[in-house]
Amino acid sequence: MQAAGGSMSLAGFALSLGALACEAAFTLFAFALIASLGPRTVSAYACVFAVPILLAVGLAVDGRHAIPLTSLKQAGALAYMAVVVTALAFVLWYSGVGRLGVERAGLFAGIVPVSALLSATAIGESSLTLVRLLGATAVAANVTLGITRPPIPPTDRDTARDRTV
């Protein structure tokens, strides 16, 4: 939205909703496994299954250009993305989900666009306007509200369903 000057195509909006749905599914499906396998193992499985899928899609779309390792600098960037941005981020995310629960951990997904705005502003690629600052403040207020509210106790129906699963 920032790079496009605040406008978005219908396809871009649909892809954004798809990404949000995938992010939610990614966390909800893994939640049941975190308790039994732990965040590191769940993260390892997520990476092990994602790599061949992404490689196949990349090769299908870009052919031999899917893996353009032409320099040591690019190889270092790819290693950083694999280890820090992917594997470590998975472990940290699943650790948070395991400790906070899906509902509360999900609130922190709202911080992603705020951190992107602050990062882009810090490196001079974006400006911090009043509207963007108000949006970031609204996100911060809602995350704070969601984290500090006491959890809703399970209903009788929820506990009966948990016993049957």
Secondary structure, 3 states (H helix, E strand, C coil): CCCCCCCCCHHHHHHHHHHHHHHHHHHHHHHHHHHHHCHHHHHHHHHHHHHHHHHHHHHHHHHHHHCCCCCHHHHHHHHHHHHHHHHHHHHHHHHHHHHHCHHHHHHHHHHHHHHHHHHHHHCCCCCCCHHHHHHHHHHHHHHHHHHHCCCCCCCHHHHHHHHHC
